[in-house]
């Protein structure tokens, strides 16, 4: 199972989130605290929006199949980026002769010219049985852009297909509705193909100004008795967030400062610190939305009926 990280708010050094906290995303790639049977060794990717860069609406993109803890390029680049928005992902795959470790399978996904990026923690079980049924729900110009072998890239194309303009930069409300519509299509196709094995779909989507995150699992907790993922899936579908003013180190402890109105939001598969007191767990079947506004960060939560 993968690990995801998203940030929206005041400019923040990317290095701080990847390396400096005691459970930063790079640490989670090899020693995740909430995963004792699974490592995320299939690559790293990130989209980082930096307002001081050229073309600030276009994110800086970095992907590599190498381990992020040994990636000197990533360490150097992250120390130079001060982002108002970040979506980052370390990929984990179960050992299988069918698993492919390749750049085309690395998150976050963002088709050329598209304004939305997506990262996914989870997997649609028995996806091969329903993959091509998705063609009827994905715009042809988007289906043609799918390059990899993952269910995640299909989910990305499906979400974009629900937008009025799949290459636009939708506000948070529209992006949330498109995400919900995509989840309902997946639920419908799973039912039509008789797929009922537990399948987590934790998503983070962003345009650089709007952010949407879901914590969802289809058929949560149901597995065939001899299923190899029975003991490894359930602990890994967590999602947490911290919200406030600024994410800083005080007396050696990292924390989100208080602010009214709030200015910054952190979302992660597991907290970036051993101390959980500043983090809130996202409930199952819920969605977080956030958007940068002149007055601060507009933040909301909603229950999902999928």
FENWO-V483231 format. One record per backbone hydrogen bond with DSSP energy under -0.5 kcal/mol. NH is the residue of the N-H (numbers start at 1). CO is the residue of the C=O. If there is no record, write none. Layout:
nh->{NH | NH}
co->{CO | CO}
This chain:
nh->{3 | 5 | 6 | 7 | 8 | 9 | 12 | 14 | 15 | 16 | 17 | 17 | 18 | 19 | 20 | 21 | 23 | 24 | 25 | 26 | 27 | 28 | 29 | 29 | 30 | 30 | 31 | 32 | 35 | 40 | 41 | 42 | 44 | 45 | 46 | 47 | 48 | 49 | 50 | 51 | 53 | 58 | 59 | 60 | 62 | 64 | 70 | 71 | 72 | 75 | 76 | 77 | 78 | 79 | 80 | 81 | 83 | 83 | 84 | 85 | 86 | 87 | 88 | 89 | 90 | 91 | 99 | 102 | 105 | 106 | 108 | 109 | 114 | 115 | 117 | 118 | 119 | 121 | 122 | 123 | 125 | 127 | 129 | 130 | 131 | 133 | 134 | 134 | 135 | 136 | 137 | 138 | 138 | 142 | 143 | 144 | 145 | 146 | 154 | 155 | 156 | 157 | 158 | 159 | 160 | 161 | 162 | 162 | 163 | 168 | 175 | 176 | 177 | 178 | 179 | 180 | 181 | 182 | 183 | 184 | 185 | 186 | 187 | 188 | 189 | 190 | 191 | 192 | 193 | 194 | 195 | 196 | 198 | 199 | 201 | 202 | 203 | 203 | 204 | 205 | 206 | 207 | 208 | 211 | 212 | 213 | 214 | 215 | 218 | 220 | 222 | 223 | 227 | 230 | 232 | 233 | 236 | 237 | 240 | 241 | 242 | 244 | 245 | 248 | 248 | 250 | 250 | 253 | 255 | 257 | 257 | 263 | 264 | 265 | 266 | 267 | 268 | 269 | 276 | 279 | 280 | 282 | 285 | 286 | 287 | 288 | 289 | 290 | 291 | 292 | 293 | 296 | 297 | 298 | 298 | 299 | 300 | 302 | 304 | 306}
co->{90 | 88 | 267 | 86 | 265 | 84 | 83 | 81 | 78 | 13 | 13 | 14 | 14 | 15 | 15 | 16 | 272 | 21 | 17 | 18 | 18 | 24 | 25 | 26 | 26 | 27 | 27 | 28 | 32 | 29 | 39 | 91 | 64 | 89 | 62 | 87 | 60 | 85 | 48 | 49 | 50 | 55 | 57 | 48 | 46 | 44 | 67 | 68 | 70 | 71 | 72 | 73 | 74 | 75 | 77 | 77 | 12 | 81 | 49 | 49 | 7 | 47 | 5 | 45 | 3 | 43 | 96 | 100 | 102 | 103 | 118 | 118 | 111 | 168 | 206 | 109 | 204 | 202 | 120 | 200 | 123 | 124 | 126 | 127 | 127 | 130 | 130 | 131 | 132 | 133 | 134 | 134 | 135 | 139 | 139 | 140 | 142 | 143 | 150 | 151 | 152 | 153 | 154 | 155 | 156 | 157 | 158 | 159 | 160 | 165 | 171 | 172 | 173 | 174 | 175 | 176 | 177 | 178 | 179 | 180 | 181 | 182 | 183 | 184 | 185 | 186 | 187 | 188 | 189 | 191 | 190 | 194 | 222 | 218 | 216 | 121 | 201 | 214 | 119 | 212 | 117 | 210 | 210 | 290 | 205 | 288 | 203 | 286 | 199 | 217 | 219 | 221 | 224 | 227 | 229 | 229 | 233 | 234 | 268 | 280 | 266 | 264 | 257 | 246 | 255 | 248 | 253 | 250 | 248 | 246 | 255 | 244 | 244 | 8 | 242 | 6 | 240 | 4 | 274 | 276 | 241 | 239 | 215 | 215 | 302 | 213 | 300 | 211 | 298 | 209 | 296 | 293 | 262 | 291 | 296 | 297 | 289 | 287 | 285 | 304}
